[in-house]
Amino acid sequence: NGGNRCYYKPSTDTIHMAPFDAFTGTLSYYSVLSHETTHWTGHLSRCDRDLTKGKFGDEKYAFEELVAELGSAFLCAHLGLPNDCREDNAAYVAGWLKALKDDKTAIFKAASFAQRAVDWMIGQVETPVLLTMTAA
């Protein structure tokens, strides 16, 4: 925790979250955390998705963001939490629309990857993995 941005950093396999009080409420915090955690599942040791994102706005970046946003929605639904609609969602929509327009199967692929990520996370409740927690 700390800083002013939320993101998953593949090179260090770490999730970075802004301080809790930077969010509009508990739901907003956990919605973003579930989004970043879905990115985290893409690591080679977990669901092994291609996390070599392009730059903001290109199709590869947009596709992984769509996976993470669907994963967040699926995970929040599983936990009984409404998925919080955030202002930054609108910034991703244009990229998603282009990716979806160019590949008619993209939504199904993204939903499949997102479901696999959530299933993996849920499976860890029964078979926990050892996570290393470090203070920033």
N, C-alpha and C positions, 0 to 999 in steps of 0.2 A: 504494500500500500504506500501511496505517496505520489507526488508529482501531480500534474494536471491532466493527464491523459490515461485512457484505458486501452490496453493492447496486449496481445500475445506476442512474445519475441521468440521465434523458433531457434535462433542461434544459442540462446541460453535456456530454452525450454521454460520460460517464466511468464506468468500472467502479471501484468502491472495494472493496478486499479488506483484511481483517484481516491482521496479520502472520502469516507462515508458521508460526511457532511457536505460534500460537493454535489450530492445527488438531491433530487427533489423529494426523495423518500425511500423507504425500505424497498418497495417494489421496483423502483428505478434502479437501485443498486444491484439487486439480484437479477434483474433482467439483463443488465450489462455484463455482470459476472457470468451468467449462463452463456451469453454470446461469446465472451472471451474463452470460457472453458470449452465451448464447442470447437473453437480454433485449436485449443490445446490438444484435443483428442486427435488432431491430424498428424501429430508427431509419429515418426517411424515406429516407435515402441508401443504405440496405441492403435490407432485406426489407419495409419500410413497413407494420408492424403498428400497430394502434391501441394506443399505450402510455399513454393517459390512464387510468391505473388508478383505480379507486375506492378505497375504504378497505379495510383488511385484513378479510377475511371475506366481502366481497360477491362476486357472481358474476363481474363483470368482472375484478377482482383475481385471483380464483381461476383464471379461465380463462388469463390470462397466466402465472400461476405453473405451471399444468399444462403449457403450451407450453414453458416454460423447463425444467421437470423432465424432460419427454420429450426435449427437445433435448439436455439433459445426458446422459441415458441413451443416446441415439443416438450422440452424439459420443464418449462414453467407449467404447462398443462399437466404433465405427470405429477408435479408437486402441488397441483391445485392452486397455482398462482396465475392471475391474469398477466399476460405479457404486456409490459409497459411500452407504449408507443413513444419513441424518442424523436427529438428534432433531427438528429443525424440520419434517421431512417430515410428521409426524403432525399438526402444526398446520394444514397445508394440506388434509389429507384431507377434513375436513368441508366445506370450501368446494368442493372438487372434486366431492364426491358431490352437493351441491346443484346445481351447474352441470350435472353429467351427468344428474341426475334431471329437471331442467327442460328440457333440450335433448338429445334422444336422439342427435343428430348431433355433440354437442360433442366427444366423444373423437376422432372422425374429423377434425374441423376442427382440433383442437389438434395431433393427430399430423401432419396435413398442414403446418401452420405450422411445427412443430418440424423436420420433414424438410426443408422449404424453407430454414430457417435453417442447418441443418447442411450441406446441399448448397452453400449460399452460402459458408459458412466453408471447406469443402473446396475449392471453386473458387478461393479466394484463394491457395491454394498454387501454382496454375498462373498466376494473374493477381493478384499481390499488390496490395493497396491501400496507400497511404501512410498510416501511422498516426502520430499525434503522441504521443509519450510525454512526460509531465511528472512531475516529482517532487512528491509531496505534502508 
